[in-house]
Amino acid sequence: MILDPVVLLTFVPQFIDPTRAVLPQFLFFGAVMALGGLIVNGLVGQFAGQLRGYLKAGSLSEKITRWVSATVFGALAARLALKA
């Protein structure tokens, strides 16, 4: 999404100074946005990798997660069945 040309052309121009060279400014702000996206996506990947260890198959946390998910979906199904 960050490297989407529509996003760049929508948000970056408001930070461009038209009295100076436009292309270097676009390249700089585009690089800043790409770097920000890389950092955020990298942190999400690291967090997901660490979380995987806690949720590995057969662990107590996996059983609790399954129980909570089943309870929530069961309650939603019951609500939907009773509402109709």
Protein Blocks (a to p, Z undefined) as FASTA:
>chain_A
ZZpmklmmmmmmmmpcfkbcfklmmmmmmmmmmmmmmmmmmmmmmmmmmmmmmmgghiak
lmmmmmmmmmmmmmmmmmmmmmZZ
